[in-house]
Amino acid sequence: MTENLTTTPPSNRVKSARAGLTVLLASPRGFCAGVVRAIDAVRDALRVYGPPVHVRRPIVHNLEVVRMLEAEGAIFVEELDDVPNGAVVLFSAHGVAPAVAAEARRRGLIAYDAVCPLVAKVHREVERHYRNGRRVVLVGHEGHPEIAGTLGHLPRAGAFVINDPSQIPALPLRREEPVAYAVQTTYSVDDAALIVTALAAHFSDLVGPSSSDICYATSNRQAAVRSMAAQADTVIIVGESFSSNARRLAEVAAEYCPQMQLAASSDDINWRLIPPDGTLGISSAASTPERSVEDVIDALRQRYDLDIQDLAGPVEDTVFKRMPVI
């Protein structure tokens, strides 16, 4: 007896018209403990005092986070002059100069400092070095809020900012002078290593931090992107163009995968840079909420059949103590 097999004629078979795309998700990515602490601080202040609560500068460098907190009752301002007398104000996770806190006290503001504990560690380090008779070289990006806040902890002539080894010979410091260095917590790990090596070669009496100033989240995310980008045809770093840690991730990715783009959301994606049937790597900055990554993946899913692979990475279990708001 011959079995009757029913088959679909080739002309009637349905074939997907969409290209496939392999998506590599870097791990870890997204929020770090300092960002979580800062966002919680704003929400705790809103819960205790009620809206509005003022925040000097973006609490973290992400517009999605800022808009989210604005919807909950936060008002973001550039300077304390924009805060009414007696109001509640929070300082951002990037840290501020002591003069800013002193001005808040003088104005009678109810002020809370949501500085990341790892940034506060750098502040204590540079103050200690200066008390011990050393002038300080800050490795970082001049004008960044974290660098501006750190500079404010020292006299004007006590610290100098560089971001390239070529700037070292021009520093107004003698080679034998006691010097210390500190590094912006969101700086490139590789770039910092080059600059520190050059500083050590230039100064005969140089000291640095007992442990790296670059925070664990920055180091972990840069390492994860380095590994991911080496496996990808193209990379998307989800983050803001004004975020230092997002830009550093983008720079690391570009070293290993020239087809790279920095996108705050799916609206910013350059679709021409994504090859059909290729491999796309995705990571996000320490200030980027996971829902921004999900937004990008949803937009990809509308165009491609996705094979999503979560890459293994170190487990981050660091939790900072919640800032007391009373």
Buried (B, 14 or more C-beta within 10 A) or exposed (E): EEEEEEEEEEEEEEEEEEEEBBBBBBBBBBBBBBBBBBBBBBBBBBEEBEEBBBBBBBBBBBBBBBEBBBEEBBBBBEEBEEBEEEBBBBBBBBBBBEEBBEBBEEBEBBBBBBBBBBBBBBBEBBBEBBEEEBBBBBBBBEEBBBBBBBBBBBEEEBBBBBBEBEBBEEBEBEEEBBBBBBBBBBBBBEBBEEBBEBBEEBBEEBBBBEEBBBBBBBBBBBBBBBBBBEBBBBBBBBBBEEBBBBBBBBBBBBBBBEBBBBBBBBEBBEEEBBEEEBBBBBBBBBBBBEEBBEBBBEBBBEBBEBEBEEBEBEEBEBEBEEBEBE
